[in-house]
Structure formats: structure tokens, C-alpha cells
């Protein structure tokens, strides 16, 4: 028996409203649910991206549905983009005033664009070839 894939990924943000705007407008993710002051959840393809306010979720008293959790500081999450969409994504990020910090052409093929969300989490758009995954 083996785990099949990641179902959800979470990042911790200090401004849920700014995060909602960024992830829906800039990245085009679909909002699924939100709870003021606690979380914003997005569908990302066949998986979920969960954005939490660590002030709310790290409190043991608020751990009704899931165990208390939270992190401080910059996290990282990588999203896939289609081969050939690098220029389009670079232009889209630029249009929204998001700076691409680094662009990497990987030796095994594939490309990554690195940038930040409003809470300074390091985000990456990468083609599947980065990890030798081909569609």
C-alpha cells in the first residue's frame, strides 16, 4: 500500500482578505469556502489549497474539526503550469504587479517561475518535466 497523491496543501497567511484576492484573481483559483478570521479554501485542479490564519488555527481551544496547527514564516508551494505557458504566466504576473524573483531552466527539462504572495510565501509555477513527470 502506498499514498497516491497530495489531497490538500496548506499555507499560513496573515491577511486572509489579501490572500483571497491574490489566489482568486492572480492565480485564478476557485474559492470553495471561507471563515472570517480563520481560513480561505480554494480548489486547485483535483486538489485543494487551504490558507489559514495561524492566530486562529494554532489555538488548542479552536481545534474542533482538526487538530491545532499553524506555522510562522515563509512557506512554499509549487503549482503546475502547462508546457509552453511560461510567457503567458510571466505576463499575467506582471499585469498584476507580481515580480518574478527567479526563473529556472532545469537540466532535466522544465521551467520554474518563483514569486511571492501577499504574506511572503514563496510560490512556484513549474512544468511537470521539472520532476520528470510527463503528461
Rosetta constraint file for C-alpha pairs under 8 A:
AtomPair CA 6 CA 47 HARMONIC 7.35 0.50
AtomPair CA 7 CA 46 HARMONIC 7.85 0.50
AtomPair CA 7 CA 47 HARMONIC 5.08 0.50
AtomPair CA 7 CA 48 HARMONIC 6.34 0.50
AtomPair CA 8 CA 47 HARMONIC 5.69 0.50
AtomPair CA 8 CA 48 HARMONIC 4.55 0.50
AtomPair CA 8 CA 49 HARMONIC 5.68 0.50
AtomPair CA 8 CA 50 HARMONIC 6.92 0.50
AtomPair CA 9 CA 48 HARMONIC 6.49 0.50
AtomPair CA 9 CA 49 HARMONIC 5.13 0.50
AtomPair CA 9 CA 50 HARMONIC 6.05 0.50
AtomPair CA 9 CA 77 HARMONIC 7.89 0.50
AtomPair CA 10 CA 49 HARMONIC 5.80 0.50
AtomPair CA 10 CA 50 HARMONIC 4.51 0.50
AtomPair CA 10 CA 51 HARMONIC 5.58 0.50
AtomPair CA 10 CA 52 HARMONIC 7.18 0.50
AtomPair CA 11 CA 49 HARMONIC 7.78 0.50
AtomPair CA 11 CA 50 HARMONIC 6.45 0.50
AtomPair CA 11 CA 51 HARMONIC 5.06 0.50
AtomPair CA 11 CA 52 HARMONIC 6.45 0.50
AtomPair CA 11 CA 75 HARMONIC 6.35 0.50
AtomPair CA 11 CA 76 HARMONIC 7.65 0.50
AtomPair CA 11 CA 77 HARMONIC 7.79 0.50
AtomPair CA 11 CA 121 HARMONIC 7.72 0.50
AtomPair CA 12 CA 51 HARMONIC 5.58 0.50
AtomPair CA 12 CA 52 HARMONIC 4.85 0.50
AtomPair CA 12 CA 53 HARMONIC 5.72 0.50
AtomPair CA 12 CA 54 HARMONIC 6.01 0.50
AtomPair CA 12 CA 70 HARMONIC 6.86 0.50
AtomPair CA 12 CA 71 HARMONIC 6.35 0.50
AtomPair CA 12 CA 72 HARMONIC 7.16 0.50
AtomPair CA 12 CA 75 HARMONIC 7.49 0.50
AtomPair CA 13 CA 19 HARMONIC 7.12 0.50
AtomPair CA 13 CA 51 HARMONIC 6.46 0.50
AtomPair CA 13 CA 52 HARMONIC 6.01 0.50
AtomPair CA 13 CA 53 HARMONIC 5.39 0.50
AtomPair CA 13 CA 54 HARMONIC 7.20 0.50
AtomPair CA 13 CA 119 HARMONIC 5.42 0.50
AtomPair CA 14 CA 53 HARMONIC 5.74 0.50
AtomPair CA 14 CA 54 HARMONIC 7.53 0.50
AtomPair CA 14 CA 119 HARMONIC 6.18 0.50
AtomPair CA 15 CA 19 HARMONIC 6.21 0.50
AtomPair CA 15 CA 53 HARMONIC 7.45 0.50
AtomPair CA 15 CA 118 HARMONIC 7.77 0.50
AtomPair CA 15 CA 119 HARMONIC 7.07 0.50
AtomPair CA 16 CA 20 HARMONIC 5.99 0.50
AtomPair CA 16 CA 36 HARMONIC 7.93 0.50
AtomPair CA 16 CA 37 HARMONIC 7.01 0.50
AtomPair CA 16 CA 38 HARMONIC 7.85 0.50
AtomPair CA 16 CA 39 HARMONIC 6.87 0.50
AtomPair CA 16 CA 40 HARMONIC 6.74 0.50
AtomPair CA 16 CA 51 HARMONIC 7.63 0.50
AtomPair CA 16 CA 52 HARMONIC 7.61 0.50
AtomPair CA 16 CA 53 HARMONIC 6.95 0.50
AtomPair CA 17 CA 21 HARMONIC 6.29 0.50
AtomPair CA 18 CA 22 HARMONIC 6.10 0.50
AtomPair CA 18 CA 118 HARMONIC 6.51 0.50
AtomPair CA 19 CA 23 HARMONIC 5.98 0.50
AtomPair CA 19 CA 51 HARMONIC 7.83 0.50
AtomPair CA 19 CA 117 HARMONIC 7.30 0.50
AtomPair CA 19 CA 118 HARMONIC 6.43 0.50
AtomPair CA 19 CA 119 HARMONIC 7.64 0.50
AtomPair CA 20 CA 24 HARMONIC 5.97 0.50
AtomPair CA 20 CA 31 HARMONIC 7.86 0.50
AtomPair CA 20 CA 40 HARMONIC 6.64 0.50
AtomPair CA 21 CA 25 HARMONIC 5.64 0.50
AtomPair CA 21 CA 26 HARMONIC 7.65 0.50
AtomPair CA 22 CA 26 HARMONIC 5.22 0.50
AtomPair CA 22 CA 27 HARMONIC 6.93 0.50
AtomPair CA 22 CA 117 HARMONIC 7.05 0.50
AtomPair CA 22 CA 118 HARMONIC 7.39 0.50
AtomPair CA 23 CA 27 HARMONIC 5.05 0.50
AtomPair CA 23 CA 28 HARMONIC 6.36 0.50
AtomPair CA 23 CA 29 HARMONIC 5.88 0.50
AtomPair CA 24 CA 28 HARMONIC 4.64 0.50
AtomPair CA 24 CA 29 HARMONIC 4.75 0.50
AtomPair CA 24 CA 30 HARMONIC 6.19 0.50
AtomPair CA 24 CA 31 HARMONIC 6.83 0.50
AtomPair CA 25 CA 29 HARMONIC 7.56 0.50
AtomPair CA 26 CA 92 HARMONIC 7.42 0.50
AtomPair CA 26 CA 93 HARMONIC 6.81 0.50
AtomPair CA 26 CA 96 HARMONIC 6.55 0.50
AtomPair CA 29 CA 42 HARMONIC 6.07 0.50
AtomPair CA 29 CA 43 HARMONIC 6.21 0.50
AtomPair CA 29 CA 44 HARMONIC 6.02 0.50
AtomPair CA 30 CA 42 HARMONIC 5.38 0.50
AtomPair CA 30 CA 43 HARMONIC 5.35 0.50
AtomPair CA 30 CA 44 HARMONIC 7.23 0.50
AtomPair CA 31 CA 40 HARMONIC 7.49 0.50
AtomPair CA 31 CA 41 HARMONIC 6.10 0.50
AtomPair CA 31 CA 42 HARMONIC 4.51 0.50
AtomPair CA 31 CA 43 HARMONIC 6.52 0.50
AtomPair CA 32 CA 40 HARMONIC 7.87 0.50
AtomPair CA 32 CA 41 HARMONIC 5.54 0.50
AtomPair CA 32 CA 42 HARMONIC 5.21 0.50
AtomPair CA 32 CA 43 HARMONIC 6.39 0.50
AtomPair CA 33 CA 40 HARMONIC 6.07 0.50
AtomPair CA 33 CA 41 HARMONIC 5.34 0.50
AtomPair CA 33 CA 42 HARMONIC 7.26 0.50
AtomPair CA 34 CA 38 HARMONIC 7.70 0.50
AtomPair CA 34 CA 39 HARMONIC 5.47 0.50
AtomPair CA 34 CA 40 HARMONIC 4.27 0.50
AtomPair CA 34 CA 41 HARMONIC 6.07 0.50
AtomPair CA 35 CA 39 HARMONIC 5.32 0.50
AtomPair CA 35 CA 40 HARMONIC 6.58 0.50
AtomPair CA 37 CA 53 HARMONIC 6.71 0.50
AtomPair CA 37 CA 56 HARMONIC 7.09 0.50
AtomPair CA 38 CA 52 HARMONIC 5.88 0.50
AtomPair CA 38 CA 53 HARMONIC 5.24 0.50
AtomPair CA 38 CA 54 HARMONIC 7.90 0.50
AtomPair CA 38 CA 56 HARMONIC 5.47 0.50
AtomPair CA 38 CA 57 HARMONIC 6.87 0.50
AtomPair CA 39 CA 50 HARMONIC 7.20 0.50
AtomPair CA 39 CA 51 HARMONIC 5.53 0.50
AtomPair CA 39 CA 52 HARMONIC 4.38 0.50
AtomPair CA 39 CA 53 HARMONIC 6.04 0.50
AtomPair CA 40 CA 50 HARMONIC 6.25 0.50
AtomPair CA 40 CA 51 HARMONIC 5.18 0.50
AtomPair CA 40 CA 52 HARMONIC 6.58 0.50
AtomPair CA 41 CA 48 HARMONIC 7.08 0.50
AtomPair CA 41 CA 49 HARMONIC 5.91 0.50
AtomPair CA 41 CA 50 HARMONIC 4.55 0.50
AtomPair CA 41 CA 51 HARMONIC 6.02 0.50
AtomPair CA 42 CA 48 HARMONIC 5.73 0.50
AtomPair CA 42 CA 49 HARMONIC 5.14 0.50
AtomPair CA 42 CA 50 HARMONIC 6.38 0.50
AtomPair CA 43 CA 47 HARMONIC 6.10 0.50
AtomPair CA 43 CA 48 HARMONIC 4.66 0.50
AtomPair CA 43 CA 49 HARMONIC 6.28 0.50
AtomPair CA 44 CA 48 HARMONIC 5.32 0.50
AtomPair CA 44 CA 49 HARMONIC 6.39 0.50
AtomPair CA 52 CA 56 HARMONIC 7.80 0.50
AtomPair CA 52 CA 57 HARMONIC 6.92 0.50
AtomPair CA 52 CA 70 HARMONIC 7.74 0.50
AtomPair CA 53 CA 57 HARMONIC 6.47 0.50
AtomPair CA 53 CA 70 HARMONIC 7.82 0.50
AtomPair CA 54 CA 58 HARMONIC 5.47 0.50
AtomPair CA 54 CA 69 HARMONIC 7.35 0.50
AtomPair CA 54 CA 70 HARMONIC 4.69 0.50
AtomPair CA 54 CA 71 HARMONIC 6.26 0.50
AtomPair CA 54 CA 72 HARMONIC 7.32 0.50
AtomPair CA 55 CA 59 HARMONIC 6.96 0.50
AtomPair CA 55 CA 70 HARMONIC 7.77 0.50
AtomPair CA 56 CA 62 HARMONIC 6.99 0.50
AtomPair CA 57 CA 62 HARMONIC 6.59 0.50
AtomPair CA 57 CA 63 HARMONIC 6.92 0.50
AtomPair CA 57 CA 68 HARMONIC 5.61 0.50
AtomPair CA 57 CA 69 HARMONIC 5.61 0.50
AtomPair CA 57 CA 70 HARMONIC 5.97 0.50
AtomPair CA 58 CA 62 HARMONIC 7.88 0.50
AtomPair CA 58 CA 63 HARMONIC 7.96 0.50
AtomPair CA 58 CA 68 HARMONIC 4.84 0.50
AtomPair CA 58 CA 69 HARMONIC 4.61 0.50
AtomPair CA 58 CA 70 HARMONIC 4.86 0.50
AtomPair CA 58 CA 71 HARMONIC 7.98 0.50
AtomPair CA 59 CA 63 HARMONIC 6.86 0.50
AtomPair CA 59 CA 68 HARMONIC 6.04 0.50
AtomPair CA 59 CA 69 HARMONIC 7.78 0.50
AtomPair CA 60 CA 67 HARMONIC 7.61 0.50
AtomPair CA 60 CA 68 HARMONIC 5.36 0.50
AtomPair CA 62 CA 68 HARMONIC 7.32 0.50
AtomPair CA 63 CA 67 HARMONIC 5.26 0.50
AtomPair CA 63 CA 68 HARMONIC 5.07 0.50
AtomPair CA 73 CA 121 HARMONIC 7.85 0.50
AtomPair CA 74 CA 119 HARMONIC 7.63 0.50
AtomPair CA 74 CA 120 HARMONIC 5.97 0.50
AtomPair CA 74 CA 121 HARMONIC 4.61 0.50
AtomPair CA 74 CA 122 HARMONIC 6.65 0.50
AtomPair CA 75 CA 121 HARMONIC 4.89 0.50
AtomPair CA 75 CA 122 HARMONIC 6.07 0.50
AtomPair CA 76 CA 121 HARMONIC 5.80 0.50
AtomPair CA 76 CA 122 HARMONIC 4.72 0.50
AtomPair CA 76 CA 123 HARMONIC 5.67 0.50
AtomPair CA 76 CA 124 HARMONIC 7.75 0.50
AtomPair CA 77 CA 121 HARMONIC 7.92 0.50
AtomPair CA 77 CA 122 HARMONIC 6.73 0.50
AtomPair CA 77 CA 123 HARMONIC 5.16 0.50
AtomPair CA 77 CA 124 HARMONIC 6.31 0.50
AtomPair CA 78 CA 123 HARMONIC 5.78 0.50
AtomPair CA 78 CA 124 HARMONIC 4.41 0.50
AtomPair CA 78 CA 125 HARMONIC 5.75 0.50
AtomPair CA 78 CA 126 HARMONIC 6.83 0.50
AtomPair CA 79 CA 123 HARMONIC 7.69 0.50
AtomPair CA 79 CA 124 HARMONIC 6.00 0.50
AtomPair CA 79 CA 125 HARMONIC 4.86 0.50
AtomPair CA 79 CA 126 HARMONIC 6.26 0.50
AtomPair CA 80 CA 125 HARMONIC 5.52 0.50
AtomPair CA 80 CA 126 HARMONIC 4.96 0.50
AtomPair CA 80 CA 127 HARMONIC 5.46 0.50
AtomPair CA 80 CA 128 HARMONIC 6.38 0.50
AtomPair CA 81 CA 85 HARMONIC 6.57 0.50
AtomPair CA 81 CA 86 HARMONIC 7.61 0.50
AtomPair CA 81 CA 125 HARMONIC 5.98 0.50
AtomPair CA 81 CA 126 HARMONIC 5.61 0.50
AtomPair CA 81 CA 127 HARMONIC 5.18 0.50
AtomPair CA 81 CA 128 HARMONIC 7.57 0.50
AtomPair CA 82 CA 86 HARMONIC 7.94 0.50
AtomPair CA 82 CA 127 HARMONIC 5.89 0.50
AtomPair CA 82 CA 128 HARMONIC 7.80 0.50
AtomPair CA 83 CA 110 HARMONIC 7.77 0.50
AtomPair CA 83 CA 127 HARMONIC 5.82 0.50
AtomPair CA 83 CA 128 HARMONIC 7.99 0.50
AtomPair CA 85 CA 89 HARMONIC 6.13 0.50
AtomPair CA 86 CA 90 HARMONIC 6.07 0.50
AtomPair CA 86 CA 111 HARMONIC 7.71 0.50
AtomPair CA 86 CA 113 HARMONIC 7.84 0.50
AtomPair CA 87 CA 91 HARMONIC 6.15 0.50
AtomPair CA 88 CA 92 HARMONIC 6.12 0.50
AtomPair CA 89 CA 93 HARMONIC 6.07 0.50
AtomPair CA 90 CA 94 HARMONIC 6.17 0.50
AtomPair CA 90 CA 100 HARMONIC 7.30 0.50
AtomPair CA 90 CA 113 HARMONIC 7.78 0.50
AtomPair CA 91 CA 95 HARMONIC 6.07 0.50
AtomPair CA 92 CA 96 HARMONIC 6.48 0.50
AtomPair CA 93 CA 97 HARMONIC 6.31 0.50
AtomPair CA 93 CA 98 HARMONIC 4.94 0.50
AtomPair CA 93 CA 99 HARMONIC 6.89 0.50
AtomPair CA 93 CA 100 HARMONIC 7.50 0.50
AtomPair CA 94 CA 98 HARMONIC 5.38 0.50
AtomPair CA 94 CA 99 HARMONIC 6.38 0.50
AtomPair CA 94 CA 100 HARMONIC 7.91 0.50
AtomPair CA 98 CA 115 HARMONIC 7.04 0.50
AtomPair CA 98 CA 116 HARMONIC 7.45 0.50
AtomPair CA 99 CA 115 HARMONIC 6.12 0.50
AtomPair CA 99 CA 116 HARMONIC 7.68 0.50
AtomPair CA 100 CA 113 HARMONIC 6.40 0.50
AtomPair CA 100 CA 114 HARMONIC 5.63 0.50
AtomPair CA 100 CA 115 HARMONIC 4.84 0.50
AtomPair CA 101 CA 113 HARMONIC 7.66 0.50
AtomPair CA 101 CA 114 HARMONIC 5.54 0.50
AtomPair CA 101 CA 115 HARMONIC 5.35 0.50
AtomPair CA 102 CA 113 HARMONIC 6.05 0.50
AtomPair CA 102 CA 114 HARMONIC 5.23 0.50
AtomPair CA 102 CA 115 HARMONIC 7.33 0.50
AtomPair CA 103 CA 111 HARMONIC 7.19 0.50
AtomPair CA 103 CA 112 HARMONIC 5.60 0.50
AtomPair CA 103 CA 113 HARMONIC 4.67 0.50
AtomPair CA 103 CA 114 HARMONIC 6.34 0.50
AtomPair CA 104 CA 111 HARMONIC 5.54 0.50
AtomPair CA 104 CA 112 HARMONIC 5.14 0.50
AtomPair CA 104 CA 113 HARMONIC 6.71 0.50
AtomPair CA 105 CA 109 HARMONIC 6.93 0.50
AtomPair CA 105 CA 110 HARMONIC 6.11 0.50
AtomPair CA 105 CA 111 HARMONIC 4.60 0.50
AtomPair CA 105 CA 112 HARMONIC 6.72 0.50
AtomPair CA 106 CA 110 HARMONIC 5.56 0.50
AtomPair CA 106 CA 111 HARMONIC 5.93 0.50
AtomPair CA 106 CA 112 HARMONIC 7.88 0.50
AtomPair CA 106 CA 130 HARMONIC 6.36 0.50
AtomPair CA 108 CA 129 HARMONIC 7.32 0.50
AtomPair CA 108 CA 130 HARMONIC 6.75 0.50
AtomPair CA 108 CA 132 HARMONIC 7.23 0.50
AtomPair CA 109 CA 129 HARMONIC 5.65 0.50
AtomPair CA 109 CA 130 HARMONIC 6.00 0.50
AtomPair CA 109 CA 132 HARMONIC 7.85 0.50
AtomPair CA 110 CA 126 HARMONIC 7.10 0.50
AtomPair CA 110 CA 127 HARMONIC 5.36 0.50
AtomPair CA 110 CA 128 HARMONIC 6.84 0.50
AtomPair CA 110 CA 129 HARMONIC 4.67 0.50
AtomPair CA 110 CA 130 HARMONIC 4.62 0.50
AtomPair CA 111 CA 126 HARMONIC 5.60 0.50
AtomPair CA 111 CA 127 HARMONIC 5.81 0.50
AtomPair CA 111 CA 129 HARMONIC 7.84 0.50
AtomPair CA 111 CA 130 HARMONIC 6.52 0.50
AtomPair CA 112 CA 124 HARMONIC 6.34 0.50
AtomPair CA 112 CA 125 HARMONIC 5.53 0.50
AtomPair CA 112 CA 126 HARMONIC 4.23 0.50
AtomPair CA 112 CA 127 HARMONIC 6.81 0.50
AtomPair CA 112 CA 130 HARMONIC 7.74 0.50
AtomPair CA 113 CA 124 HARMONIC 5.43 0.50
AtomPair CA 113 CA 125 HARMONIC 5.13 0.50
AtomPair CA 113 CA 126 HARMONIC 6.41 0.50
AtomPair CA 114 CA 122 HARMONIC 6.82 0.50
AtomPair CA 114 CA 123 HARMONIC 5.68 0.50
AtomPair CA 114 CA 124 HARMONIC 4.48 0.50
AtomPair CA 114 CA 125 HARMONIC 6.65 0.50
AtomPair CA 115 CA 122 HARMONIC 5.92 0.50
AtomPair CA 115 CA 123 HARMONIC 5.31 0.50
AtomPair CA 115 CA 124 HARMONIC 6.39 0.50
AtomPair CA 116 CA 120 HARMONIC 5.09 0.50
AtomPair CA 116 CA 121 HARMONIC 5.43 0.50
AtomPair CA 116 CA 122 HARMONIC 4.88 0.50
AtomPair CA 116 CA 123 HARMONIC 5.61 0.50
AtomPair CA 117 CA 121 HARMONIC 5.48 0.50
AtomPair CA 117 CA 122 HARMONIC 6.93 0.50
AtomPair CA 117 CA 123 HARMONIC 6.94 0.50
AtomPair CA 126 CA 130 HARMONIC 6.83 0.50
AtomPair CA 128 CA 132 HARMONIC 6.60 0.50
AtomPair CA 128 CA 133 HARMONIC 5.04 0.50
AtomPair CA 128 CA 134 HARMONIC 6.21 0.50
AtomPair CA 128 CA 135 HARMONIC 7.89 0.50
AtomPair CA 129 CA 133 HARMONIC 5.10 0.50
AtomPair CA 129 CA 134 HARMONIC 5.98 0.50
